[in-house]
Amino acid sequence: MPEESSGPRDIRIADEQHHMYQELTEDEASPFYETTKTDMFVFAMGYGFDQGLRTEITDSRRALFQIRDLSSAQDWNVRAIAVYEKEDHRVLQDKSEVYQIAVEYAHGGMDQLYKRYTSPGDFFSEISSEIIQYGTQRLADD
Amino acid sequence: MTRLEFKTIRLKNYRQYAGEQEIDLTSRTGRLNIIQGQNGAGKSNLLNAITLCFYGEERRQDDSDEDLESLPYVTRSVLEELDDGDSLSGYIEVELGTDNPEYIFRRTFSTYRVDSGFTNQIGDLTLRRRVGSEWKEPDNPNTHLNQVLPATVSDYFLFDGEDLDAFFEEGYTDRVRDAILDVSHIELLNTSIDHLEKVQTDIERKASNLEGEAGELRDQIDELEDELEEKESELSTTKSDIESTETEIERIDRKLQDISDEVVRDLYTEREELEEDIKEKESKIEDLQKDTVELMVEAGPVVYSSEALDYTLELFNDLSDKGQIPPKIQEWFIDELVERGECICGTELSEGDEHVKHLRELQTDVSEVMEENLEGKSEIPSMKKVASGQVDQIQDRRQQIASLSDEIDSGKERIEEIKNRLKSYDIPDDVDIEALEDNREQLESQVNTLREQKGRIEKEIEDIESKIDSTRTDLHRELEKEDRHQQILKQLDFISDADAQIRDIKQSILADIRESTEENLEQYFNELIWKDEEYDITLYDDYSIAVFDPHGDNKIGSLSAGEKQVLALSFMAALTQISGFNAPILIDTPLGRISSEPKRRIAKNLPKYVEDTQITFLMTDEEYTDEVQAMMQSSLANEYLLEFDNNVTRVVSHA
């Protein structure tokens, strides 16, 4: 049975990735220009989960946003990934673990997203086509 | 009228104006002066005469291809007799006042004949100022001129309508911001900020002289600041290169527009419309992309983690089916039991005993966990449903983007065809279309490269500024380590507070000015526009402007050339009001190069332009029609005609 924990106040990401969040959300050329850091994190987490990129953070960390900034739907995204990862719904009682899993997937996801952004190609078209393709396949029956 | 007026403009041997000529603009009844003249008669040079007299520079290029600076100030016809090394002089005198003349500004100029042509020289600005009943010559005419109309603000009082053609085209937010900064009188605050930065550097140096680590950080800041300065100067050069290249393109466009051959004119007009259409479509694509990104950011995580969401939902449903998620225990049920003092099993319950404690724990624990799971059971399907709809919307936006991109491509192809046709078109006019087209193409490609360069430099500046900030934080952290730096840190904190306060004040002043500009702009636009509808105008924090029609649609992207000209004229009027200077206004070709029907409609409303101010319009025959004259009649003060003959202009009363 997982331990109960109230969880952290902030989502903290690796120091080394701070500039990636900044570039992707603040560069006019980025498809994520003007996206909030919270939304960017959740996107990276989802992407990292899809690609199986859970990556432990060994570097020092810095706060990106407060957990209370997550919308209810975003929070359920985070929680569902933790439940899937642990194959146990009781992980939800251990909030530290829930957000730790999210941060690790976001770490792997952001690394990959940033690589795609800085590589040649039309990142906007690629990523939107991907969402259309997966979305149509995976959400079709709902 | 308490505002300053032009009383008289006197010219001697200036450009087309041979000999001594005087234009009396004293108001008798109305406030509008009209000086009418055909192209080349010297309308633009009247505007140039005033800026040359006031600021020592001609700002308006005339219609000829030659660079203004290479042309003699002194009238060509009187220079013909000159031998090499000889010179001739002239002057420009501008008299200003309210009821009576109060200021007479004067500047002399000379033109020398040299081997290669001519060279010009200008004298210093002089002023005679009326004090009581006497005329005096103050030592500092420029200071007096700055009180009347400083150079930075004069562009909004003395300007050419043709320059407004492109004011609200691409990149207009920079122009709006710069103009608002020009009239905002915040130079003192900017100087204070610069001063504080200098003091901050001095204090930091004082500290870093003592210690190695802090010294190194301070050196890094110095290097970064030097780099920043270099980049800022590079940016300013790039901006001015963009501006001059765009002006050059406009000049070529004007030349092409003026070609008398109908086929060429039609092709040119078609190309202009296509370019306009492409710009509009590109802006639509930008909006659609923005919209798509918002949808992607919401739907993406759900799509990517759908397996986890499905798994979690299934798990909750299984648990629920197996009875492992009991129906939610209603809090009120436990409350009632405790209140009644008896459990359903008959056990007596009283506050504080073990049974009640257990019930209360159950109430908290079970409700928290189960409530969460129950919430998940309903939230997850709804998330997936919303995301599915968003994916459909993304698909729809992508299709719209693709079809707009196709339309842009065919537009570009057609433009290419037009370019080639224009290049191969032989016309009797003395104009080499192919050369003009080639030149235009090169300039366009130059502008694009320069714009990219500008974006790159701006990004580099941002990066350097952020590096300076973080190095400065490190430096302060380093200084904090030693007690003896406490005094210095206090001073730095004080400077940082003062800097923040001044920046706040500056922002609040700019916000006020933006608000007043918005109000004035809306008022002038509704007065000048020929439509009966009332428009709402919003000037946003990023200096973009929205023009809302009565249905609430923002028309800024689809304004016609005429409407854009009215918007630009209204913006200039708003700025003159905000600047706080009570100077007269003089506009050359107020209606620019827009086509004749909208020109006629705007001209009808021109008498309403900036009421309570003397306005002098330098108008073409096409602008100043009989109909417009009749509309202006009641506001007219003076009417002059520029009679142009044999390259010499004579100013005659039009009465």
HADDOCK unambig.tbl for C-alpha pairs under 7 A between the chains (distance, minus, plus):
assign (segid A and resid 31 and name CA) (segid B and resid 293 and name CA) 6.64 0.50 0.50
assign (segid A and resid 32 and name CA) (segid B and resid 293 and name CA) 6.55 0.50 0.50
assign (segid A and resid 39 and name CA) (segid B and resid 297 and name CA) 6.49 0.50 0.50
assign (segid A and resid 42 and name CA) (segid B and resid 301 and name CA) 6.38 0.50 0.50
assign (segid A and resid 43 and name CA) (segid B and resid 297 and name CA) 6.24 0.50 0.50
assign (segid A and resid 43 and name CA) (segid B and resid 300 and name CA) 6.30 0.50 0.50
assign (segid A and resid 43 and name CA) (segid B and resid 301 and name CA) 4.99 0.50 0.50
assign (segid A and resid 46 and name CA) (segid B and resid 301 and name CA) 4.40 0.50 0.50
assign (segid A and resid 46 and name CA) (segid B and resid 304 and name CA) 5.09 0.50 0.50
assign (segid A and resid 46 and name CA) (segid B and resid 305 and name CA) 5.32 0.50 0.50
assign (segid A and resid 47 and name CA) (segid B and resid 301 and name CA) 6.72 0.50 0.50
assign (segid A and resid 47 and name CA) (segid B and resid 304 and name CA) 5.69 0.50 0.50
assign (segid A and resid 49 and name CA) (segid B and resid 305 and name CA) 6.42 0.50 0.50
assign (segid A and resid 50 and name CA) (segid B and resid 304 and name CA) 5.18 0.50 0.50
assign (segid A and resid 50 and name CA) (segid B and resid 305 and name CA) 6.13 0.50 0.50
assign (segid A and resid 73 and name CA) (segid B and resid 383 and name CA) 6.41 0.50 0.50
assign (segid A and resid 76 and name CA) (segid B and resid 376 and name CA) 6.94 0.50 0.50
assign (segid A and resid 77 and name CA) (segid B and resid 302 and name CA) 6.83 0.50 0.50
assign (segid A and resid 80 and name CA) (segid B and resid 308 and name CA) 5.42 0.50 0.50
assign (segid A and resid 80 and name CA) (segid B and resid 309 and name CA) 5.28 0.50 0.50
assign (segid A and resid 80 and name CA) (segid B and resid 312 and name CA) 5.64 0.50 0.50
assign (segid A and resid 81 and name CA) (segid B and resid 308 and name CA) 5.20 0.50 0.50
assign (segid A and resid 83 and name CA) (segid B and resid 312 and name CA) 6.24 0.50 0.50
assign (segid A and resid 84 and name CA) (segid B and resid 308 and name CA) 5.18 0.50 0.50
assign (segid A and resid 84 and name CA) (segid B and resid 311 and name CA) 6.32 0.50 0.50
assign (segid A and resid 84 and name CA) (segid B and resid 312 and name CA) 6.43 0.50 0.50
assign (segid A and resid 128 and name CA) (segid B and resid 296 and name CA) 6.82 0.50 0.50
assign (segid A and resid 131 and name CA) (segid B and resid 300 and name CA) 6.07 0.50 0.50
assign (segid A and resid 131 and name CA) (segid B and resid 303 and name CA) 6.76 0.50 0.50
assign (segid A and resid 132 and name CA) (segid B and resid 391 and name CA) 5.65 0.50 0.50
assign (segid A and resid 132 and name CA) (segid B and resid 395 and name CA) 6.38 0.50 0.50
assign (segid A and resid 134 and name CA) (segid B and resid 303 and name CA) 6.54 0.50 0.50
assign (segid A and resid 135 and name CA) (segid B and resid 303 and name CA) 5.33 0.50 0.50
assign (segid A and resid 135 and name CA) (segid B and resid 388 and name CA) 6.60 0.50 0.50
assign (segid A and resid 135 and name CA) (segid B and resid 391 and name CA) 6.16 0.50 0.50
assign (segid A and resid 138 and name CA) (segid B and resid 306 and name CA) 6.93 0.50 0.50
assign (segid A and resid 139 and name CA) (segid B and resid 384 and name CA) 6.60 0.50 0.50
assign (segid A and resid 139 and name CA) (segid B and resid 388 and name CA) 5.79 0.50 0.50
assign (segid A and resid 142 and name CA) (segid B and resid 384 and name CA) 6.83 0.50 0.50
assign (segid A and resid 142 and name CA) (segid B and resid 385 and name CA) 6.02 0.50 0.50
